[in-house]
Amino acid sequence: MEQTKRSELRRFPARGSHETALIHSILDAGFLAHIGFEVDGQPFVIPTLYGRDEDRLFLHGSSASRMLRKLETVVAFGVARKMMDTAQKTEALRVISEHVLAGRWADIRGPSASELEATTVLEFVIEEASSKIREGDPIDDEEDYDFQTWAGVVPLQLEAKAPIRDPRLSAHVEAPGYILHSRLR
Amino acid sequence: MEQTKRSELRRFPARGSHETALIHSILDAGFLAHIGFEVDGQPFVIPTLYGRDEDRLFLHGSSASRMLRKLETVVAFGVARKMMDTAQKTEALRVISEHVLAGRWADIRGPSASELEATTVLEFVIEEASSKIREGDPIDDEEDYDFQTWAGVVPLQLEAKAPIRDPRLSAHVEAPGYILHSRLR
């Protein structure tokens, strides 16, 4: 793939790849894209389903696609600012950590001064937001109920699988409850 | 929540909500945000972990967060154009449908002329793209292996649960194999 500054891998370039086959395989393994665009200087991000044909993606032009009806989304607008105060940054990292994996923060050593220095944390104040939830059975046009094909809902759920220990972990350290029974968000 | 044109719910407004409590509950149920911004007219979208405190979101400023190491992502740049040709639009919708749920297209009646007219399909040609995969065990600073806390990987997997029939579906229509054994992307 062509490469210019905008797609340059700035962090951990050794873990990134511009190899076309890898890029295609990751695209083929997913089904939800987040499309960024701007109108009159306002950036937007919209989730949408996609398909791929070689180097072309086809995007369903509506985030309310019939196959994506129960997706719970929030679109929030606001201004992000870089946090500078060390104590506030630490507290923000604690909030993020506890949001993702409640109980973990008390079990780690906490960020060092140099790690805090090297970590960018943004505070994003929500100025406006909208949400969308669609619950319930499919809604078809009345005449389509005569068409004999299966209809219904296939629930998708993100699940935490059995944790895999770091081989370098001391044998006496057991997986804590917040790992074994993590309530996945 | 405040509401202006940018967060206006243009489609299916009855299904959307600007209610703060609902917006907060959806934010609390997720852990991955897609941040849109633009630099010199180029829109970017970056996935990142977040936490919430009232109407503030805290965003980890690196998409290579330590807690998100194995996320497979592709960031692709290109120009999207609205597809106008009816046959090409139909073929693009087939590609999207088969990408999300292979086998389904042959079982549906296909879009009508007026549905095609009302549906926007975008063709996005990938001009540049980068990918990132990080496999394997955690990598800690050498001195941190003495710190006695659990370390490892908690695999996350999106799974399809048992399909729920539309109550209006004729009793003799069985769920086809592509529903019962859908290979989730």
Interface residues (C-beta under 8 A of the other chain):
Chain A: M1 E2 Q3 T4 R6 S7 E8 L9 R11 F12 R15 G16 S17 H18 E19 L22 I23 I26 L27 D28 A29 G30 F31 H34 I35 G36 F37 E38 G41 Q42 P43 F44 V45 P47 L49 Y50 G51 R52 D53 D55 R56 L57 F58 L59 H60 G61 S62 S63 A64 M67 E72 T73 V74 V75 A76 F77 G78 A80 K82 M83 A92 L93 V95 I96 S97 E98 H99 V100 L101 D107 I108 R109 T119 T120 V121 L122 E123 F124 V125 I126 E127 E128 A129 S130 S131 K132 I133 R134 D137 P138 D144 Y145 F147 Q148 T149 W150 A151 G152 V153 V154 P155 L156 Q157 L158 E159 A160 K161 A162 P163 I164 R165 D166 P167 R168 L169 S170 V173 E174 A175 P176 I179 S182 L184 R185
Chain B: M1 E2 Q3 T4 R6 S7 E8 L9 R11 F12 R15 G16 S17 H18 E19 L22 I23 I26 L27 D28 A29 G30 F31 H34 I35 G36 F37 E38 G41 Q42 P43 F44 V45 P47 L49 Y50 G51 R52 D53 D55 R56 L57 F58 L59 H60 G61 S62 S63 A64 M67 E72 T73 V74 V75 A76 F77 G78 A80 K82 M83 A92 L93 V95 I96 S97 E98 H99 V100 L101 D107 I108 R109 T119 T120 V121 L122 E123 F124 V125 I126 E127 E128 A129 S130 S131 K132 I133 R134 D137 P138 D144 Y145 F147 Q148 T149 W150 A151 G152 V153 V154 P155 L156 Q157 L158 E159 A160 K161 A162 P163 I164 R165 D166 P167 R168 L169 S170 V173 E174 A175 P176 I179 S182 L184 R185
